[in-house]
Amino acid sequence: MRLDDFDPNDVDVGDQRGSGGFGGFGGGGGQGLHLGGGGLGLGTILLLMAGAWVLGFNPLSVLGMIDGGTSQVAQAIPDSGETPTPRGSDASSSCAVDPLSREACQALSSLNKTWAPMFAAAGYAFSKPRLWFYSQNGRSGCGAAQSAMGPFYCPADNGIYIDTDFYRVMEQELGAKGQFARLYVMAHEYGHHIQSLRGTSDRVHRQQQENPDAANALSVRLELQADCFAGVWAAKNRDRLEPGDMESGLNAAHQIGDDVLLKSAGRAVNESAFTHGSAAQRMEWLRKGMDSGDPKACNTFG
């Protein structure tokens, strides 16, 4: 996908890389998870990293260290009550760290320019999210951030949190290859920002609390809508797509389906435990957004 360079004054970017990290899961997360040691092989670590993002579980629960939940990562970790502070960086320097950082900032700029006028046309208030880069460990308004969580959105501070190393995991370990696979991840997290602005996330969270038995099914609907919103963004920029982009995005949606990831991890596929949707569902809703270019087509709750 052809992305314009960004205006440093038009994107909100924070950087926690090189800050020394914060360690553990913080805010009641238990003993902390020291990846890379204690007998954990790299393959296991990568599956935990991917699973935490795709399936929405706390990696500690897989290791039997704590009782895990199945809600979104940003909600599963207690709010520390602290707002992350940028570490002496601005968009110009943070986005120039490496090509993946620049690409993420370019995608952020494109997403802002795409969604802002749609909100204006519909008469809704719009505000830009902040993109936070971190490495290994960081902190968000929703609590600790760790690489094992993968990219996530925190509604408490309207932040999209990315450790760009996850993109390498996607390509090398999950088979989700290509530039547009990475852009799909970014656009999906931005989709959660759209849900936050519209109040959808809050409504779903309340429904999950009122009806815990439906929590997973509601989470799936929320995630599939974010997939559809990612497709809407792609459709609105169709003239910038290049051959293979749509296939790359759809392949990524397939590779990170709950059923595919569970099978890859050697676990039984239990649809009632899904939190993000099957490979077929994720592809279906991403394609629906791509085909329609209309947020109204993304009513996964209907």
Secondary structure, 3 states (H helix, E strand, C coil): CCCCCCCCCCCEEEECCCCCCCCCCCCCCCCCCCCCCCCCCHHHHHHHHHHHHHCCCCHHHHCCCCCCCCCCHHHHCCCCCCCCCCCCCCHHHHCCCCHHHHHHHHHHHHHHHHHHHHHHHHCCCCCCCEEEECCCEEEECCEEEEHHHCCEEECCCCEEEECCHHHHHHHHCCCCCCHHHHHHHHHHHHHHHHHHHHCHHHHHHHHHHHCHHHHHHHHHHHHHHHHHHHHHHHHHCHHHCCCCHHHHHHHHHHHCCHHHHHHHCCCCCCHHHCCCCCHHHHHHHHHHHHHHCCHHHHCCCC
